[in-house]
Amino acid sequence: DLPCDISFINVKEEKFLVLTGKLNESVYEMFVTNITPESTIDINSYKEGIIHKNGKGNYSLILKNGVTKIAIENIGKTFNKDYESMSRLVSALLRHGVSLEFIVEQLGKDCNFGSFGKSVSRVLKKYIKDGERVMSNQECPECKSKNLVYKDGCLTCPNCGWSRCS
């Protein structure tokens, strides 16, 4: 059983559900699916849950709110198959210690990841520690400094105060 955070993300009018499993308070794995009008997933009031491994490749989302209930049986069969491989890849990177900043940067480079990449990036940015330096050649559009850091999940320039989220 892994504790998980439950996130709902909107990207270009497409809605995503992202389950972020944590091991020892570190991001360990992700399950991502888009939410369509046909979706039967109704966990909007929950922000946390438990990802329970039932067997090889079979995971369930368990919610506790006074009463324990299984909210999603067999996540792999319920979630969108188009995002399964990409979710597995992100999870593999997380399990093998690849930095969150690097994963976010790489997802932002490839337009083929589209809305999936943007939704995962938005969620992962929340877990990047404040003050962590950006490890790329990006520069501040205001003062051209390459001394960029993350603050509240946003790319920020400590020299002039510019923030991508402002």
N, C-alpha and C positions, 0 to 999 in steps of 0.2 A: 504494500500500500504506500502510495506517495501522496503527500498533501499537494493540492494544486490550486492555482489561481484561475478564475474564470473571467475571461475578457470578451467583451462584445465590441467589435471595431467596424466602422463604416468607411469604405474606400470607394469613391466614385459611385455612390448609390448602391453598392454591393455590401451586404452585411456578412460578417464573419464571426464565428465562435472560435476562440482560441483557449485551449486548456494547457496551462503551463505547469508541468510536474516539477516538484522541487525535492532534491535530496540534500540533506544537511544544509538547508537554507540556500542552496545554489540551484540555478535553473538546470534541469536535468533532461527534460524531454518536452515535446510539444505535439499536440494533436490539433489540427486546424481544419475547419470546414466552412463553406459558405452557408448562409441561412437563406432559404428560398421561401416563398409563400406556402409551399407544400411541406416545409419542415415541421416535424412534430416535436422538436426540441423546445421545451418551455422551462427554462431555468433563469429567467431574467432577474429574479430577485436574489440570486446567489452570486457571491463573489469568490467563494472558496468551496472546495470539495476534496474528494479523495479519488485518485485514479487507482483502481484495484485490478491487479493482474489475475485473471481467472485461469490462464493457461497460455501456452505459446501463441502470441499474436492476438489474444483475446483480453481486452481491457474493458472495464465498466467505470462509469462516473457515479460515485456515491455522494449523496448530499446528506448533511445532518442539520436539522433545525428542530431539536427536541425529539424528532423521530428520524431514524435512518432510513433512507430510501435509495433505490437504484434509479438514477435519473436517465442514464443512457446505458443500455445493454450493448455489449460488443461494439465499442466505438469504431473499430475498423470497418464493420459492415454498415454502420449508421452514417458515418461521415462520407463526404464526397470523395470518390475514388481518384479523381483528377489531382487531388491535393495529397494523397497518401504518400507517394514517393518523395515529394518535396518535404513533407512533415518528417518522414523518416531520415532524410538527409540532414535537416536542421537538428533533429534529436541526436543523430550520430556525432555531429560537430560539437554539440553541447556536452555529450557524455565523454568526449575525448579532450575536453579542456580548451577548445578554441575560444578565443575571447569574444564576448558579446559584441564589442565594438567592431571587430573584424567581420562577424557574421552580418551585422546591420549594414556595414559598408558594402559588402559583397552583394547583398540582396538589392541594395540601391543602385548598383551598377548595371544590372541586367533587366531590361524591359520585358523579357520573356517571363519573368516571375510575376509581373503585373500586380494585380490587386493582392494576390497571395503574399508576395514579397513585402509590399507596403504594410499589410496587416501584421505580419510577423515582426517586421522592423519596429512598428509602433509599440508592440507589446514588449519586445526585448529591450528597447531603450529605457523602459521603466526600471529595469534591473541593473543598468550600468551605474556604477557608483559615482556620486557627485565628485567632480574634480579630476576624474580619469581623463588623461590626455588622449586626444585623437591621434591615432597612429598612421595617418595618411598625409599626403602632400596638400590637403585642402588648405585654403587660406580664407581669412575673414574678408568678406566683400566690402567692408567699410574701411578697415585700416591695413589690409593685406598681411596681417600677422599670421604666422603659421602656428602660433601658440593657442590652439583651440582645445577646449575641454568640454565635458558633458556636465550640465547642471539641470537637475529635474528632468533628465532624459532628453534635453535639448542641446544641440551644438551651440556653444557659447564662446565668445571671445572675452577673456578676462582683461585684455588691454583697453578695449573701447566700450565694452558692454553689449555689443551686438549679440543677438540670439536668433537662431533660425525660427524659433517658435514665437517671436514677437511680431 
